[in-house]
Amino acid sequence: MNEWRYCDLVADHVRHLAPYQPGKPMAELERELGLTSIIKLASNENPLGPSPHALEVLATLRGELALYPDGNGFELKTALNAHYPLGLDYFILGNGSNDILDLVARTFLGPGTSAVYAQYGFAVYPIATQTMGAQGIEVPALEFGHDLPAMIRAIRPDTRVLFIANPNNPTGTFLPGEDLRAGLRQIPPEVVVVLDEAYTEYLPDDQRYDPVAWLDEFPNLLICRTFSKAYGLAGLRVGFGMGDPQLIALLNRVRQPFNVSVPGLRAASAALGDRGFLERTRTLNAQGRRFLEEAFDSFGASYIPSFGNFITVAVGQGRKIYDQLLRQGVIVRPLDAYGLPHHLRVSIGTQSENQRFIEALTPLLIARTSVSAMAV
Ligand SMILES: *Cc1c(COP(=O)(O)O)cnc(C)c1O
């Protein structure tokens, strides 16, 4: 028998890590409850599936699956450069944009440094920070969103990274472009600003801003985007970052040589040009959001106005309602791990998925209301 425990062998910051809690996979619920028709509205995936352009190219893959991918991702970077003409050395590819968030932490953080992020910000920021033994500085949210002026005030001499998700997950809040730009002007150049735009494609036209045009002015800015959400390729794991070549070159030193797979590179290159698919995705999402908001309004459930492909809604006992929905084959996301025990996050699905979610939720909320009315 071992006389030592592995726990004693690792640094405190590793021992105290709380693992990321992903949305429950459908197959797992199927195994556990023997349910068949399950819907998953838990991970902000695209209810339309992948872009058909991606599926087309994936169906052609044969012999190249035996080969290592192009570690420099020339084809995908060239496709990206056609959309954002910066030069190929402004791009870095990741195994999901998560990989890039992690690369930033591995490159810039370590003991004796700190990273700033917002309360109710994306869970990966504190995990990536703590994994490196750096200190996380969590800045209280303002109306569930980023309080950027307070985050800037929280920057210390040892701060190397500031994470911003815009729109934010899990709250769906949004910082207007002009506020972001004004904030960037006040952030010292030695702090890398990670602008995580996983949901940027869902922004309404009148809220769009173009941070790519700011890269010359702010060499400390790293814009992160993903193919997981609007492009419908979450299963393939492809994301990308855009930033100053100096910054990108540093991240590339730390990056694993073949971090994006052959299918991921090919599918993402094809999906990028599929404007029609993005438009259908945006339209379906806007309709679904309106439907869910009206339903929440009709039974007086308050929700955080969302700029993404999900809505965070107050339901009372989040974990309990989550469990009750699971038993009806509806997977959403409880947010107690985020410090929001009264809320659930629901991804916007197809119209029939949204309807099924509301039909499952309504009796639970009505039961809750009448119980609390009796208790009064
Ligand atoms: C989903 C998400 C990501 C990216 O996920 P990947 O699949 O790793 O690209 C990044 N940031 C936020 C805020 C997200 O919600």
The ligand as an SDF file (V2000), in Angstrom:
LIG
                    3D

 15 15  0  0  0  0  0  0  0  0999 V2000
  -18.1670   28.5730  -24.8730 C   0  0  0  0  0  0  0  0  0  0  0  0
  -17.2100   29.6210  -24.4320 C   0  0  0  0  0  0  0  0  0  0  0  0
  -15.8870   29.6260  -24.8520 C   0  0  0  0  0  0  0  0  0  0  0  0
  -15.2670   28.7000  -25.7880 C   0  0  0  0  0  0  0  0  0  0  0  0
  -15.3910   27.4650  -25.8480 O   0  0  0  0  0  0  0  0  0  0  0  0
  -14.5260   26.5820  -26.8290 P   0  0  0  0  0  0  0  0  0  0  0  0
  -15.4620   25.5050  -27.1920 O   0  0  0  0  0  0  0  0  0  0  0  0
  -13.3480   26.1280  -26.0550 O   0  0  0  0  0  0  0  0  0  0  0  0
  -14.1170   27.4320  -27.9940 O   0  0  0  0  0  0  0  0  0  0  0  0
  -15.0540   30.6410  -24.4440 C   0  0  0  0  0  0  0  0  0  0  0  0
  -15.4900   31.6170  -23.6680 N   0  0  0  0  0  0  0  0  0  0  0  0
  -16.7440   31.6640  -23.2600 C   0  0  0  0  0  0  0  0  0  0  0  0
  -17.1750   32.8060  -22.4260 C   0  0  0  0  0  0  0  0  0  0  0  0
  -17.6370   30.6610  -23.6040 C   0  0  0  0  0  0  0  0  0  0  0  0
  -18.8860   30.7020  -23.1440 O   0  0  0  0  0  0  0  0  0  0  0  0
  1  2  1  0
  2  3  1  0
  2 14  2  0
  3  4  1  0
  3 10  2  0
  4  5  1  0
  5  6  1  0
  6  7  2  0
  6  8  1  0
  6  9  1  0
 10 11  1  0
 11 12  2  0
 12 13  1  0
 12 14  1  0
 14 15  1  0
M  END
$$$$
